[in-house]
Structures are given as C-alpha cells and as structure tokens.
Amino acid sequence: MVNKPLLRALIFCTDCGRRYICNSGRSIYACQTRFDNIRANYVADCHSAGISATNIEPIIWNLVERLFKSTIASSKAQERIEPYQEQLSKLSESKNNFEMQRDKINKDAAKLFDTLLLIRDTNPTVFTSKMEDFNKMSTEANDYQKEIDIIESKKQAIQRRIKAIEEIKDIDITDESEKYDILHKVIEAIKIYSVKTNQKVFTVLFASGLEYNVLYNVNKPKFRIEYAFASDETITFNKKDKLLINKLYSSVRDILPDFSITAGNNDMFDNDVCGDYSFQEVWDLLEKYNKTEVLREWKPDYTKRTINRRSKK
C-alpha cells in the first residue's frame, strides 16, 4: 500500500451506492456505510462485500495493463524519449550555428582566393601575405566542420537510443504513483458482487465504455486464490440490481441465474454456448479453456487443526 490506496474512490457499493474506503490498518476495501455503522456500534444495514487490497489491486492492475498495454508502453516510451529529443534539439541548434560560421568563412575565403589569383603575378608580396590569411580561414572552416561531424555523430547515437526505446514492447511499471494515475485515468467505476462466501464478481467499467467482469474464486481445497477475466460481450453478471432481487421471494431468487453466456463467443470457446449458468459452471468452463489464473497460493497450516483437536479432548 502507498499513501493513497490504488483503487481509492473507484469502488462503489452495490447496496447503498456509496464509495468504498480502504481501512489502512487492515488494508481492506469496504463500503463507507459499513465502517460508519461499526464505529457507531449500529447494526450493519449494508450487506456489500469487502475485499482485501492485497487481493483485488493486483487483479485490477493486471486487467488494465493487458487492455492498455500498448498505450502504456507508448506513453512510457515517450517519457523516456523526451530528454533525448531535447538533446537532439540543442545539438541541431549548435550544428546550424557552426554550419553558418563555416559557410560564411568559406564564402569569404572563396572571394579572397579569386582576388589572390588576380594579384599573384603583379604583386607577389601582397599575395604571400594574404595567402596566409586564406590558409587560416581554411583551417578555421575545417575546425567548424570537425565540430559539425562530432555533433552529427552524437545525434546518430541519440537517434539509435530513441529507436531502441520505440521498439520496446513491454515496459513494466512498478511505481505505485504511476499505477494510481493510470488506474484513475482509465477506470470509471468498480462494483463488487458477492456470489458466495468465497466467490465474488468484480464488474469494471472503463471510461471508454468497455466493461469487464472479473471472477474471483477462493479455492480452499487447492489452497489458492484464482481469478478470470471475461468481457461483457461474452459473459454478463445478471444479479446487478441486488436490492431489487433481495425483495423477491426466495423461491424466485433461487431460479435467477448468476450469469448469462451469450452465443457470440467462438473466440473463447470451441463452439457456441448460450444459456444461464451458475458461478461454478462458468468457472469450470473457463478453467477448461485455460482462461483462469492463480493470484496467490498458500500452504495449509495443520498445526491449528492439531491444537483444536487436542483442546476438544
């Protein structure tokens, strides 16, 4: 965590609409209403899902980095290139000045040489004296040319560096402040829906209008946290109007699907799939096609189980 949580003011509650805040002590994102109620010792009237910053931040950054990889790389490359472009500009200015000086001397030397040709036979003494001036002018012009050649070599070296930077496709961003700026530039809102205790859906709405669902699954048997990305064109989370659904009879709520998979998803699956699915069915389908990823793994602590067994005896 940095001074500002990465997703500060981006997550909105699906129950009351207020923004999530991050409890710096525990690094948990949760609805402001829930924190207010806990502090006031009220019974929580907001049932939104909280999430650990350690878990959600890497997932959202991974999504943004994938979607805007080329844009981010281009922007970072431009930042690195700008100082070199300034150097090129200064070198070009110096080169122009040297060229003007060189050309002026060469022009004056050419005029002097024409005069020397006229007086060479009639006034040899003046010819010899002025010839020394002509040689000095030629030497000075050559010195300017050497400076120009050095500048040109420097420019070519800088241009090679710029080209190398432009050809870089992958630029890793590790600075938290940069991540914060990028996330708040491209994301409009994030909403978290709790399917079960260990299963959540993050709906990420981008400023461009693009929407992605992130399936978040705590796989306790495998001791790991997993996630998968799905665009709104393929998989839609239907239980968005949670307050309205909660007012329905349980028998009606139970038949409402968690997800709807559209027919136009040949790019993700081998054949057309359409219909309503539960979270687990969608997860199994994505896992089958290697669309899921592991965020974090941990080792089971059997010591606690042994202690609990002994205490029960």
Short mmCIF file of the C-alpha atoms (twelve columns), coordinates in Angstrom:
data_MODEL
# 
_entry.id   MODEL 
# 
loop_
_atom_site.group_PDB 
_atom_site.id 
_atom_site.type_symbol 
_atom_site.label_atom_id 
_atom_site.label_alt_id 
_atom_site.label_comp_id 
_atom_site.label_asym_id 
_atom_site.label_seq_id 
_atom_site.Cartn_x 
_atom_site.Cartn_y 
_atom_site.Cartn_z 
_atom_site.pdbx_PDB_model_num 
ATOM 1   C CA . MET A 1   0.000   0.000   0.000   1 
ATOM 2   C CA . VAL A 2   1.126   3.555   -0.741  1 
ATOM 3   C CA . ASN A 3   -0.094  6.791   0.844   1 
ATOM 4   C CA . LYS A 4   -3.161  6.529   -1.394  1 
ATOM 5   C CA . PRO A 5   -4.773  3.100   -1.902  1 
ATOM 6   C CA . LEU A 6   -4.612  2.246   -5.613  1 
ATOM 7   C CA . LEU A 7   -8.382  1.856   -6.009  1 
ATOM 8   C CA . ARG A 8   -9.378  4.737   -3.776  1 
ATOM 9   C CA . ALA A 9   -12.762 6.243   -4.805  1 
ATOM 10  C CA . LEU A 10  -13.150 3.773   -7.695  1 
ATOM 11  C CA . ILE A 11  -15.198 1.031   -5.968  1 
ATOM 12  C CA . PHE A 12  -18.919 1.705   -5.475  1 
ATOM 13  C CA . CYS A 13  -21.248 -0.200  -3.147  1 
ATOM 14  C CA . THR A 14  -23.891 -2.363  -4.844  1 
ATOM 15  C CA . ASP A 15  -26.243 -1.924  -1.870  1 
ATOM 16  C CA . CYS A 16  -26.218 1.763   -0.933  1 
ATOM 17  C CA . GLY A 17  -24.207 3.320   -3.766  1 
ATOM 18  C CA . ARG A 18  -21.542 4.897   -1.530  1 
ATOM 19  C CA . ARG A 19  -17.878 4.620   -2.305  1 
ATOM 20  C CA . TYR A 20  -15.634 2.044   -0.697  1 
ATOM 21  C CA . ILE A 21  -12.832 3.210   1.557   1 
ATOM 22  C CA . CYS A 22  -9.697  1.315   2.479   1 
ATOM 23  C CA . ASN A 23  -9.033  0.636   6.138   1 
ATOM 24  C CA . SER A 24  -5.301  1.358   6.310   1 
ATOM 25  C CA . GLY A 25  -4.860  -0.768  9.427   1 
ATOM 26  C CA . ARG A 26  -6.164  -3.947  7.814   1 
ATOM 27  C CA . SER A 27  -5.859  -2.970  4.117   1 
ATOM 28  C CA . ILE A 28  -9.485  -3.901  3.465   1 
ATOM 29  C CA . TYR A 29  -11.724 -2.177  0.914   1 
ATOM 30  C CA . ALA A 30  -15.269 -1.925  2.229   1 
ATOM 31  C CA . CYS A 31  -18.295 0.349   1.960   1 
ATOM 32  C CA . GLN A 32  -18.132 3.628   3.887   1 
ATOM 33  C CA . THR A 33  -21.575 2.864   5.373   1 
ATOM 34  C CA . ARG A 34  -20.331 -0.369  6.947   1 
ATOM 35  C CA . PHE A 35  -17.351 1.388   8.531   1 
ATOM 36  C CA . ASP A 36  -19.622 4.167   9.818   1 
ATOM 37  C CA . ASN A 37  -22.043 1.663   11.347  1 
ATOM 38  C CA . ILE A 38  -19.257 -0.293  13.015  1 
ATOM 39  C CA . ARG A 39  -17.794 2.871   14.525  1 
ATOM 40  C CA . ALA A 40  -21.237 3.983   15.737  1 
ATOM 41  C CA . ASN A 41  -21.966 0.486   17.061  1 
ATOM 42  C CA . TYR A 42  -25.019 0.174   14.824  1 
ATOM 43  C CA . VAL A 43  -26.345 -2.981  13.236  1 
ATOM 44  C CA . ALA A 44  -24.961 -3.005  9.703   1 
ATOM 45  C CA . ASP A 45  -27.699 -2.154  7.200   1 
ATOM 46  C CA . CYS A 46  -25.327 -2.503  4.260   1 
ATOM 47  C CA . HIS A 47  -24.538 -6.017  3.087   1 
ATOM 48  C CA . SER A 48  -21.928 -5.285  0.456   1 
ATOM 49  C CA . ALA A 49  -18.839 -7.446  0.118   1 
ATOM 50  C CA . GLY A 50  -15.445 -6.280  1.336   1 
ATOM 51  C CA . ILE A 51  -12.169 -7.378  -0.231  1 
ATOM 52  C CA . SER A 52  -8.508  -7.387  0.752   1 
ATOM 53  C CA . ALA A 53  -6.418  -4.760  -1.027  1 
ATOM 54  C CA . THR A 54  -3.674  -7.362  -1.447  1 
ATOM 55  C CA . ASN A 55  -6.077  -9.479  -3.496  1 
ATOM 56  C CA . ILE A 56  -8.045  -7.005  -5.612  1 
ATOM 57  C CA . GLU A 57  -5.340  -4.484  -6.532  1 
ATOM 58  C CA . PRO A 58  -3.063  -6.892  -8.473  1 
ATOM 59  C CA . ILE A 59  -6.091  -8.274  -10.339 1 
ATOM 60  C CA . ILE A 60  -7.404  -4.876  -11.457 1 
ATOM 61  C CA . TRP A 61  -3.910  -3.698  -12.403 1 
ATOM 62  C CA . ASN A 62  -3.369  -6.902  -14.407 1 
ATOM 63  C CA . LEU A 63  -6.600  -6.251  -16.324 1 
ATOM 64  C CA . VAL A 64  -5.738  -2.606  -17.044 1 
ATOM 65  C CA . GLU A 65  -2.196  -3.482  -18.057 1 
ATOM 66  C CA . ARG A 66  -3.460  -6.096  -20.530 1 
ATOM 67  C CA . LEU A 67  -6.105  -3.878  -22.090 1 
ATOM 68  C CA . PHE A 68  -3.902  -0.802  -22.326 1 
ATOM 69  C CA . LYS A 69  -0.515  -2.482  -22.691 1 
ATOM 70  C CA . SER A 70  0.446   -0.808  -25.965 1 
ATOM 71  C CA . THR A 71  -0.842  2.600   -24.837 1 
ATOM 72  C CA . ILE A 72  1.010   2.401   -21.522 1 
ATOM 73  C CA . ALA A 73  4.192   1.201   -23.238 1 
ATOM 74  C CA . SER A 74  3.909   4.007   -25.794 1 
ATOM 75  C CA . SER A 75  3.372   6.606   -23.063 1 
ATOM 76  C CA . LYS A 76  6.299   5.332   -21.003 1 
ATOM 77  C CA . ALA A 77  8.494   5.191   -24.087 1 
ATOM 78  C CA . GLN A 78  7.613   8.814   -24.890 1 
ATOM 79  C CA . GLU A 79  8.595   9.837   -21.353 1 
ATOM 80  C CA . ARG A 80  11.992  8.213   -21.836 1 
ATOM 81  C CA . ILE A 81  12.403  9.686   -25.306 1 
ATOM 82  C CA . GLU A 82  11.606  13.314  -24.392 1 
ATOM 83  C CA . PRO A 83  15.003  14.079  -22.736 1 
ATOM 84  C CA . TYR A 84  16.782  12.677  -25.806 1 
ATOM 85  C CA . GLN A 85  14.603  14.787  -28.096 1 
ATOM 86  C CA . GLU A 86  15.614  17.871  -26.105 1 
ATOM 87  C CA . GLN A 87  19.272  16.907  -26.574 1 
ATOM 88  C CA . LEU A 88  18.695  16.474  -30.307 1 
ATOM 89  C CA . SER A 89  17.108  19.911  -30.491 1 
ATOM 90  C CA . LYS A 90  20.082  21.554  -28.747 1 
ATOM 91  C CA . LEU A 91  22.570  19.656  -30.917 1 
ATOM 92  C CA . SER A 92  20.705  20.687  -34.078 1 
ATOM 93  C CA . GLU A 93  20.821  24.307  -32.961 1 
ATOM 94  C CA . SER A 94  24.578  24.091  -32.342 1 
ATOM 95  C CA . LYS A 95  25.096  22.351  -35.680 1 
ATOM 96  C CA . ASN A 96  23.190  25.111  -37.508 1 
ATOM 97  C CA . ASN A 97  25.340  27.788  -35.846 1 
ATOM 98  C CA . PHE A 98  28.573  26.009  -36.792 1 
ATOM 99  C CA . GLU A 99  27.347  25.492  -40.352 1 
ATOM 100 C CA . MET A 100 26.532  29.210  -40.677 1 
ATOM 101 C CA . GLN A 101 30.016  30.129  -39.423 1 
ATOM 102 C CA . ARG A 102 31.654  27.570  -41.722 1 
ATOM 103 C CA . ASP A 103 29.688  28.711  -44.769 1 
ATOM 104 C CA . LYS A 104 30.461  32.394  -44.068 1 
ATOM 105 C CA . ILE A 105 34.205  31.690  -43.804 1 
ATOM 106 C CA . ASN A 106 34.175  29.538  -46.935 1 
ATOM 107 C CA . LYS A 107 32.362  32.302  -48.814 1 
ATOM 108 C CA . ASP A 108 34.879  34.946  -47.656 1 
ATOM 109 C CA . ALA A 109 37.768  32.586  -48.427 1 
ATOM 110 C CA . ALA A 110 36.438  31.995  -51.953 1 
ATOM 111 C CA . LYS A 111 36.308  35.766  -52.597 1 
ATOM 112 C CA . LEU A 112 39.834  36.175  -51.215 1 
ATOM 113 C CA . PHE A 113 41.125  33.354  -53.362 1 
ATOM 114 C CA . ASP A 114 39.682  34.993  -56.516 1 
ATOM 115 C CA . THR A 115 41.491  38.223  -55.579 1 
ATOM 116 C CA . LEU A 116 44.739  36.354  -54.957 1 
ATOM 117 C CA . LEU A 117 44.622  34.854  -58.425 1 
ATOM 118 C CA . LEU A 118 44.461  38.366  -59.896 1 
ATOM 119 C CA . ILE A 119 47.445  39.771  -57.936 1 
ATOM 120 C CA . ARG A 120 49.621  36.672  -57.853 1 
ATOM 121 C CA . ASP A 121 51.803  37.828  -60.768 1 
ATOM 122 C CA . THR A 122 51.609  41.609  -60.296 1 
ATOM 123 C CA . ASN A 123 52.059  41.841  -56.519 1 
ATOM 124 C CA . PRO A 124 53.770  38.728  -55.121 1 
ATOM 125 C CA . THR A 125 54.455  40.270  -51.664 1 
ATOM 126 C CA . VAL A 126 50.745  41.008  -51.004 1 
ATOM 127 C CA . PHE A 127 49.883  37.631  -52.492 1 
ATOM 128 C CA . THR A 128 52.132  35.813  -49.985 1 
ATOM 129 C CA . SER A 129 50.757  37.839  -47.035 1 
ATOM 130 C CA . LYS A 130 47.129  37.330  -47.972 1 
ATOM 131 C CA . MET A 131 47.748  33.660  -48.703 1 
ATOM 132 C CA . GLU A 132 48.493  33.188  -45.014 1 
ATOM 133 C CA . ASP A 133 45.080  34.733  -44.205 1 
ATOM 134 C CA . PHE A 134 43.476  32.370  -46.700 1 
ATOM 135 C CA . ASN A 135 45.131  29.330  -45.048 1 
ATOM 136 C CA . LYS A 136 43.963  30.491  -41.595 1 
ATOM 137 C CA . MET A 137 40.413  30.835  -42.915 1 
ATOM 138 C CA . SER A 138 40.560  27.324  -44.420 1 
ATOM 139 C CA . THR A 139 41.838  25.900  -41.100 1 
ATOM 140 C CA . GLU A 140 39.043  27.680  -39.202 1 
ATOM 141 C CA . ALA A 141 36.455  26.341  -41.642 1 
ATOM 142 C CA . ASN A 142 37.871  22.831  -41.176 1 
ATOM 143 C CA . ASP A 143 37.651  23.215  -37.375 1 
ATOM 144 C CA . TYR A 144 33.969  24.137  -37.691 1 
ATOM 145 C CA . GLN A 145 33.451  21.101  -39.934 1 
ATOM 146 C CA . LYS A 146 35.046  18.825  -37.302 1 
ATOM 147 C CA . GLU A 147 32.632  20.193  -34.690 1 
ATOM 148 C CA . ILE A 148 29.751  19.572  -37.095 1 
ATOM 149 C CA . ASP A 149 30.918  15.987  -37.648 1 
ATOM 150 C CA . ILE A 150 31.146  15.396  -33.875 1 
ATOM 151 C CA . ILE A 151 27.631  16.779  -33.389 1 
ATOM 152 C CA . GLU A 152 26.315  14.584  -36.203 1 
ATOM 153 C CA . SER A 153 27.873  11.500  -34.558 1 
ATOM 154 C CA . LYS A 154 26.202  12.416  -31.243 1 
ATOM 155 C CA . LYS A 155 22.858  12.895  -32.987 1 
ATOM 156 C CA . GLN A 156 23.098  9.492   -34.648 1 
ATOM 157 C CA . ALA A 157 23.914  7.839   -31.308 1 
ATOM 158 C CA . ILE A 158 20.884  9.510   -29.661 1 
ATOM 159 C CA . GLN A 159 18.635  8.580   -32.595 1 
ATOM 160 C CA . ARG A 160 19.698  4.933   -32.164 1 
ATOM 161 C CA . ARG A 161 18.729  5.133   -28.485 1 
ATOM 162 C CA . ILE A 162 15.346  6.617   -29.373 1 
ATOM 163 C CA . LYS A 163 14.739  3.867   -31.936 1 
ATOM 164 C CA . ALA A 164 15.659  1.200   -29.357 1 
ATOM 165 C CA . ILE A 165 13.172  2.680   -26.869 1 
ATOM 166 C CA . GLU A 166 10.416  2.869   -29.513 1 
ATOM 167 C CA . GLU A 167 10.924  -0.817  -30.297 1 
ATOM 168 C CA . ILE A 168 10.421  -1.873  -26.670 1 
ATOM 169 C CA . LYS A 169 7.027   -3.596  -26.454 1 
ATOM 170 C CA . ASP A 170 6.968   -4.461  -22.744 1 
ATOM 171 C CA . ILE A 171 7.620   -1.784  -20.136 1 
ATOM 172 C CA . ASP A 172 6.994   -2.787  -16.535 1 
ATOM 173 C CA . ILE A 173 5.516   -0.156  -14.257 1 
ATOM 174 C CA . THR A 174 6.406   -0.728  -10.630 1 
ATOM 175 C CA . ASP A 175 5.949   2.790   -9.277  1 
ATOM 176 C CA . GLU A 176 2.736   2.896   -7.242  1 
ATOM 177 C CA . SER A 177 2.068   6.563   -8.006  1 
ATOM 178 C CA . GLU A 178 2.205   5.864   -11.746 1 
ATOM 179 C CA . LYS A 179 -0.158  2.907   -11.329 1 
ATOM 180 C CA . TYR A 180 -2.562  5.098   -9.357  1 
ATOM 181 C CA . ASP A 181 -2.609  7.779   -12.065 1 
ATOM 182 C CA . ILE A 182 -3.193  5.240   -14.845 1 
ATOM 183 C CA . LEU A 183 -5.966  3.387   -12.986 1 
ATOM 184 C CA . HIS A 184 -7.834  6.611   -12.206 1 
ATOM 185 C CA . LYS A 185 -7.483  7.779   -15.775 1 
ATOM 186 C CA . VAL A 186 -8.974  4.694   -17.448 1 
ATOM 187 C CA . ILE A 187 -11.434 3.264   -14.855 1 
ATOM 188 C CA . GLU A 188 -14.788 4.894   -14.185 1 
ATOM 189 C CA . ALA A 189 -16.197 2.515   -11.573 1 
ATOM 190 C CA . ILE A 190 -15.771 -0.907  -9.981  1 
ATOM 191 C CA . LYS A 191 -18.569 -2.859  -8.316  1 
ATOM 192 C CA . ILE A 192 -18.154 -5.988  -6.227  1 
ATOM 193 C CA . TYR A 193 -20.882 -8.646  -6.131  1 
ATOM 194 C CA . SER A 194 -20.737 -11.480 -3.643  1 
ATOM 195 C CA . VAL A 195 -21.974 -14.790 -5.074  1 
ATOM 196 C CA . LYS A 196 -20.924 -16.955 -2.132  1 
ATOM 197 C CA . THR A 197 -18.554 -16.510 0.794   1 
ATOM 198 C CA . ASN A 198 -15.540 -17.414 -1.315  1 
ATOM 199 C CA . GLN A 199 -16.812 -16.298 -4.722  1 
ATOM 200 C CA . LYS A 200 -17.130 -12.729 -5.980  1 
ATOM 201 C CA . VAL A 201 -17.559 -10.852 -9.242  1 
ATOM 202 C CA . PHE A 202 -15.829 -7.513  -9.867  1 
ATOM 203 C CA . THR A 203 -17.536 -5.526  -12.611 1 
ATOM 204 C CA . VAL A 204 -15.060 -2.980  -14.006 1 
ATOM 205 C CA . LEU A 205 -16.476 -0.130  -16.103 1 
ATOM 206 C CA . PHE A 206 -13.888 1.795   -18.091 1 
ATOM 207 C CA . ALA A 207 -14.106 5.439   -19.103 1 
ATOM 208 C CA . SER A 208 -14.249 4.282   -22.726 1 
ATOM 209 C CA . GLY A 209 -17.496 2.378   -22.020 1 
ATOM 210 C CA . LEU A 210 -15.809 -1.021  -22.084 1 
ATOM 211 C CA . GLU A 211 -16.958 -3.329  -19.293 1 
ATOM 212 C CA . TYR A 212 -15.245 -6.405  -17.902 1 
ATOM 213 C CA . ASN A 213 -16.283 -8.965  -15.308 1 
ATOM 214 C CA . VAL A 214 -13.631 -10.497 -13.076 1 
ATOM 215 C CA . LEU A 215 -14.496 -13.830 -11.494 1 
ATOM 216 C CA . TYR A 216 -12.812 -14.195 -8.094  1 
ATOM 217 C CA . ASN A 217 -12.672 -17.627 -6.516  1 
ATOM 218 C CA . VAL A 218 -11.039 -18.734 -3.250  1 
ATOM 219 C CA . ASN A 219 -10.244 -22.389 -3.898  1 
ATOM 220 C CA . LYS A 220 -9.802  -23.783 -0.405  1 
ATOM 221 C CA . PRO A 221 -9.197  -27.430 -1.434  1 
ATOM 222 C CA . LYS A 222 -6.265  -26.275 -3.607  1 
ATOM 223 C CA . PHE A 223 -5.177  -23.570 -1.122  1 
ATOM 224 C CA . ARG A 224 -5.167  -20.731 -3.608  1 
ATOM 225 C CA . ILE A 225 -6.976  -17.637 -4.864  1 
ATOM 226 C CA . GLU A 226 -7.882  -17.701 -8.542  1 
ATOM 227 C CA . TYR A 227 -9.417  -15.256 -10.984 1 
ATOM 228 C CA . ALA A 228 -10.532 -14.956 -14.590 1 
ATOM 229 C CA . PHE A 229 -11.420 -12.088 -16.926 1 
ATOM 230 C CA . ALA A 230 -14.494 -12.086 -19.150 1 
ATOM 231 C CA . SER A 231 -15.705 -9.247  -21.371 1 
ATOM 232 C CA . ASP A 232 -19.302 -8.059  -21.206 1 
ATOM 233 C CA . GLU A 233 -19.794 -9.277  -24.772 1 
ATOM 234 C CA . THR A 234 -19.328 -12.871 -23.648 1 
ATOM 235 C CA . ILE A 235 -20.374 -13.197 -20.013 1 
ATOM 236 C CA . THR A 236 -22.799 -10.929 -18.173 1 
ATOM 237 C CA . PHE A 237 -23.401 -10.950 -14.432 1 
ATOM 238 C CA . ASN A 238 -27.184 -10.751 -14.079 1 
ATOM 239 C CA . LYS A 239 -27.606 -10.114 -10.365 1 
ATOM 240 C CA . LYS A 240 -26.659 -6.463  -10.655 1 
ATOM 241 C CA . ASP A 241 -29.812 -4.998  -9.118  1 
ATOM 242 C CA . LYS A 242 -29.159 -6.688  -5.801  1 
ATOM 243 C CA . LEU A 243 -31.565 -4.598  -3.722  1 
ATOM 244 C CA . LEU A 244 -34.467 -5.443  -6.035  1 
ATOM 245 C CA . ILE A 245 -33.574 -9.146  -6.106  1 
ATOM 246 C CA . ASN A 246 -33.372 -9.289  -2.297  1 
ATOM 247 C CA . LYS A 247 -37.025 -8.155  -2.105  1 
ATOM 248 C CA . LEU A 248 -38.205 -11.108 -4.170  1 
ATOM 249 C CA . TYR A 249 -39.419 -14.379 -2.683  1 
ATOM 250 C CA . SER A 250 -36.621 -16.860 -2.037  1 
ATOM 251 C CA . SER A 251 -38.193 -19.293 -4.499  1 
ATOM 252 C CA . VAL A 252 -37.903 -16.636 -7.224  1 
ATOM 253 C CA . ARG A 253 -34.416 -15.544 -6.153  1 
ATOM 254 C CA . ASP A 254 -33.169 -19.117 -6.375  1 
ATOM 255 C CA . ILE A 255 -34.118 -19.509 -10.015 1 
ATOM 256 C CA . LEU A 256 -32.481 -16.262 -11.121 1 
ATOM 257 C CA . PRO A 257 -29.216 -17.079 -12.868 1 
ATOM 258 C CA . ASP A 258 -25.897 -15.649 -11.763 1 
ATOM 259 C CA . PHE A 259 -24.618 -15.408 -15.307 1 
ATOM 260 C CA . SER A 260 -25.753 -15.402 -18.876 1 
ATOM 261 C CA . ILE A 261 -23.309 -16.552 -21.540 1 
ATOM 262 C CA . THR A 262 -24.004 -15.137 -24.980 1 
ATOM 263 C CA . ALA A 263 -23.851 -17.109 -28.207 1 
ATOM 264 C CA . GLY A 264 -21.190 -14.967 -29.848 1 
ATOM 265 C CA . ASN A 265 -18.178 -16.364 -28.091 1 
ATOM 266 C CA . ASN A 266 -16.449 -18.607 -30.600 1 
ATOM 267 C CA . ASP A 267 -13.242 -16.714 -29.904 1 
ATOM 268 C CA . MET A 268 -13.268 -18.014 -26.318 1 
ATOM 269 C CA . PHE A 269 -14.808 -21.467 -26.668 1 
ATOM 270 C CA . ASP A 270 -14.701 -24.221 -29.278 1 
ATOM 271 C CA . ASN A 271 -18.363 -23.853 -30.144 1 
ATOM 272 C CA . ASP A 272 -21.359 -21.656 -29.417 1 
ATOM 273 C CA . VAL A 273 -22.551 -21.736 -25.838 1 
ATOM 274 C CA . CYS A 274 -25.615 -19.915 -24.620 1 
ATOM 275 C CA . GLY A 275 -27.881 -20.084 -21.611 1 
ATOM 276 C CA . ASP A 276 -27.806 -19.367 -17.889 1 
ATOM 277 C CA . TYR A 277 -25.021 -20.650 -15.677 1 
ATOM 278 C CA . SER A 278 -24.082 -20.656 -12.012 1 
ATOM 279 C CA . PHE A 279 -20.747 -19.209 -10.941 1 
ATOM 280 C CA . GLN A 280 -19.200 -22.664 -10.635 1 
ATOM 281 C CA . GLU A 281 -20.392 -23.708 -14.078 1 
ATOM 282 C CA . VAL A 282 -18.908 -20.569 -15.633 1 
ATOM 283 C CA . TRP A 283 -15.700 -21.088 -13.680 1 
ATOM 284 C CA . ASP A 284 -15.412 -24.726 -14.776 1 
ATOM 285 C CA . LEU A 285 -15.997 -23.680 -18.380 1 
ATOM 286 C CA . LEU A 286 -13.303 -21.001 -18.257 1 
ATOM 287 C CA . GLU A 287 -10.922 -23.343 -16.465 1 
ATOM 288 C CA . LYS A 288 -11.469 -25.959 -19.161 1 
ATOM 289 C CA . TYR A 289 -10.206 -23.493 -21.771 1 
ATOM 290 C CA . ASN A 290 -7.279  -22.297 -19.594 1 
ATOM 291 C CA . LYS A 291 -8.786  -18.859 -19.022 1 
ATOM 292 C CA . THR A 292 -8.328  -18.863 -15.235 1 
ATOM 293 C CA . GLU A 293 -5.236  -17.662 -13.412 1 
ATOM 294 C CA . VAL A 294 -3.771  -18.126 -9.945  1 
ATOM 295 C CA . LEU A 295 -3.325  -14.953 -7.933  1 
ATOM 296 C CA . ARG A 296 -1.966  -16.393 -4.724  1 
ATOM 297 C CA . GLU A 297 -1.221  -19.751 -3.138  1 
ATOM 298 C CA . TRP A 298 -0.597  -20.676 0.457   1 
ATOM 299 C CA . LYS A 299 0.485   -23.731 2.419   1 
ATOM 300 C CA . PRO A 300 -2.078  -25.386 4.680   1 
ATOM 301 C CA . ASP A 301 -1.393  -24.919 8.393   1 
ATOM 302 C CA . TYR A 302 -2.198  -28.254 10.000  1 
ATOM 303 C CA . THR A 303 -0.822  -27.101 13.355  1 
ATOM 304 C CA . LYS A 304 -4.037  -25.227 14.143  1 
ATOM 305 C CA . ARG A 305 -6.118  -28.318 13.395  1 
ATOM 306 C CA . THR A 306 -3.970  -30.423 15.731  1 
ATOM 307 C CA . ILE A 307 -4.281  -27.817 18.505  1 
ATOM 308 C CA . ASN A 308 -8.061  -27.654 18.045  1 
ATOM 309 C CA . ARG A 309 -8.351  -31.435 18.244  1 
ATOM 310 C CA . ARG A 310 -6.324  -31.535 21.456  1 
ATOM 311 C CA . SER A 311 -8.383  -28.740 23.032  1 
ATOM 312 C CA . LYS A 312 -11.626 -30.572 22.255  1 
ATOM 313 C CA . LYS A 313 -10.333 -33.675 24.090  1 
# 
